[in-house]
Amino acid sequence: MATRKQPPAAGPAAKSRTLSGQFTLTTNVNPLNGNPNTGVFDPLIGVPLAYRLTFAIASELLVTDPFSGDKTRTVTTGPVTIKFPGATSALLTSTIPSTLNGAPLTLRLSARAGTVVMEGFNLVGPPGAEYFGFELDGGQTGLGLDAAGYPVLAPFDIANSTVMLRRYVTPFAMTDFAMGASSVKFK
């Protein structure tokens, strides 16, 4: 397994980065794990929404999988700030952001058969009486490879992905889960 650690970006490249997109929740799973959900996401079903995660890049790590040979660029962020622009629901303007803001995020870009895929991730707040998760499926980015075959970090778009919102009351008890199609833009 070849591993190369990249230093954090310096100077102008150290600016804030954003991962954003549009989504519409179409599925609110009920019952969840055999229990009826609380309905917390019901008012959001069918409503066009947007998300924006803002962060600085803390580090990048290049790894080659010893079995598949896939080359991956893993980006670890500093604290993330999540906003849902245009949202009026308190759930999206304060409740979910208050549980997720400040958490770090790990983005993985993997080179597979000449294409670069952003792996899915689940940003989850620290456990509390009620906390939330924001999950993004990822997808094909259209990014290129460097001379060694590792994904190059640059702006990209993903036309078709999936957003999932989750509500938890313990690390092992998810009470609500809603999902829908999403676009993704990284810059």
C-alpha positions in Angstrom: 0.0 0.0 0.0 1.7 3.2 -1.1 0.8 6.1 1.0 1.7 9.7 0.5 0.5 12.5 2.7 0.0 15.8 1.1 0.5 19.0 3.1 -2.6 21.2 3.8 -3.1 23.8 1.1 -1.4 27.0 1.7 -1.9 30.6 0.5 -4.8 31.3 -1.8 -5.6 27.5 -2.2 -6.4 27.4 1.5 -9.6 29.3 1.0 -12.9 27.9 2.1 -14.3 25.1 -0.1 -18.0 24.3 -0.7 -19.9 21.2 -1.4 -23.5 22.2 -2.4 -26.5 21.0 -4.3 -30.2 20.9 -4.8 -32.4 18.0 -3.6 -36.0 17.0 -3.1 -36.9 14.4 -0.4 -39.3 11.8 -1.9 -39.1 8.9 0.5 -39.7 9.1 4.3 -39.2 5.5 5.6 -42.0 4.4 7.9 -41.8 2.2 9.9 -38.1 2.3 10.6 -36.6 -0.7 12.2 -40.1 -1.9 12.9 -41.1 1.3 14.8 -43.2 4.2 13.4 -41.1 7.3 12.7 -41.7 10.6 14.4 -42.6 12.4 11.2 -39.9 15.1 11.7 -39.1 15.0 7.9 -42.8 14.9 6.7 -43.1 18.7 6.0 -40.0 18.5 3.8 -41.2 15.7 1.5 -41.7 17.0 -2.1 -40.2 20.5 -1.3 -37.2 21.6 -3.5 -34.3 22.3 -1.1 -30.7 23.2 -1.2 -27.6 22.5 0.9 -24.2 24.0 1.3 -21.3 22.6 3.3 -18.4 25.0 3.8 -15.0 24.0 5.1 -11.3 24.3 4.8 -9.1 21.3 3.8 -7.0 20.1 6.8 -5.1 17.3 5.0 -5.0 15.1 2.0 -3.8 11.5 1.9 -3.0 9.4 -1.2 -3.4 5.7 -0.9 -3.2 2.7 -3.3 -5.4 -0.2 -2.3 -3.1 -3.3 -2.1 -5.8 -5.6 -3.5 -7.7 -3.7 -6.2 -4.9 -1.2 -7.1 -7.5 1.7 -6.8 -5.8 5.0 -6.1 -7.6 7.2 -3.6 -7.2 10.8 -2.5 -8.7 11.2 1.0 -9.5 14.8 2.0 -10.1 15.5 5.7 -11.7 18.9 6.4 -11.6 21.2 9.3 -14.9 22.0 11.0 -17.9 22.0 8.5 -20.6 24.6 8.4 -23.9 23.3 6.9 -26.7 25.6 5.7 -29.9 25.0 3.8 -30.2 28.2 1.7 -33.7 29.4 1.3 -35.2 27.0 3.9 -37.7 28.4 6.3 -38.3 25.4 8.4 -36.6 25.6 11.9 -35.5 22.0 11.4 -33.3 23.2 8.5 -32.4 26.7 9.7 -31.3 25.8 13.2 -32.0 22.3 14.5 -30.0 20.2 12.0 -27.2 22.8 11.5 -26.8 23.1 15.3 -26.1 19.4 15.6 -23.8 19.1 12.6 -21.8 22.4 12.5 -18.3 21.9 13.7 -17.9 18.3 12.7 -15.1 17.3 10.4 -15.8 15.5 7.1 -13.8 12.9 5.1 -14.2 13.0 1.3 -12.8 10.1 -0.7 -12.0 10.4 -4.4 -11.2 7.1 -6.0 -9.8 6.3 -9.4 -11.6 3.3 -11.0 -11.1 2.2 -14.5 -10.0 5.7 -15.7 -12.8 7.6 -13.9 -12.9 9.4 -10.6 -15.7 8.7 -8.2 -16.6 10.6 -5.0 -17.4 8.0 -2.4 -20.5 8.5 -0.3 -20.3 10.0 3.2 -22.4 10.4 6.3 -21.8 13.6 8.3 -23.2 12.9 11.8 -23.4 15.2 14.8 -22.2 14.2 18.2 -24.6 11.9 20.2 -27.2 13.8 22.2 -30.8 13.6 23.2 -31.6 14.2 19.5 -29.1 14.6 16.7 -29.0 14.3 12.9 -27.0 13.0 10.0 -26.6 14.3 6.5 -25.6 11.6 4.0 -24.6 12.0 0.4 -24.2 9.1 -2.0 -21.5 10.6 -4.2 -21.0 9.6 -7.9 -18.8 10.1 -11.0 -17.0 13.4 -10.9 -15.4 13.9 -14.3 -12.1 14.7 -12.5 -8.7 13.8 -14.0 -5.7 11.9 -12.6 -2.3 13.2 -11.8 0.9 11.7 -13.3 0.9 8.9 -10.6 -2.7 8.0 -11.3 -4.3 9.7 -8.2 -7.4 11.8 -8.5 -6.7 15.5 -8.9 -8.7 17.7 -6.5 -10.5 20.4 -8.5 -14.0 21.7 -8.9 -16.5 19.1 -10.1 -20.2 18.4 -10.6 -22.3 15.3 -10.1 -25.6 15.4 -11.9 -27.3 12.5 -10.1 -26.7 11.5 -6.5 -28.9 11.0 -3.4 -29.2 12.9 -0.2 -30.4 11.2 3.0 -31.4 12.9 6.2 -31.4 10.9 9.4 -32.6 11.6 13.0 -31.0 9.7 15.9 -31.7 9.4 19.7 -28.7 7.1 20.4 -25.8 5.9 18.2 -27.8 2.7 17.5 -31.3 4.1 17.3 -32.3 6.0 14.1 -35.8 7.2 14.5 -36.3 8.9 11.1 -34.8 8.5 7.6 -35.8 10.5 4.5 -34.1 10.5 1.1 -34.3 12.0 -2.4 -32.4 12.8 -5.6 -29.6 15.4 -5.4 -27.1 17.2 -7.5 -23.6 17.9 -6.2 -21.1 20.7 -6.9 -17.7 21.0 -5.4 -15.7 24.2 -5.7 
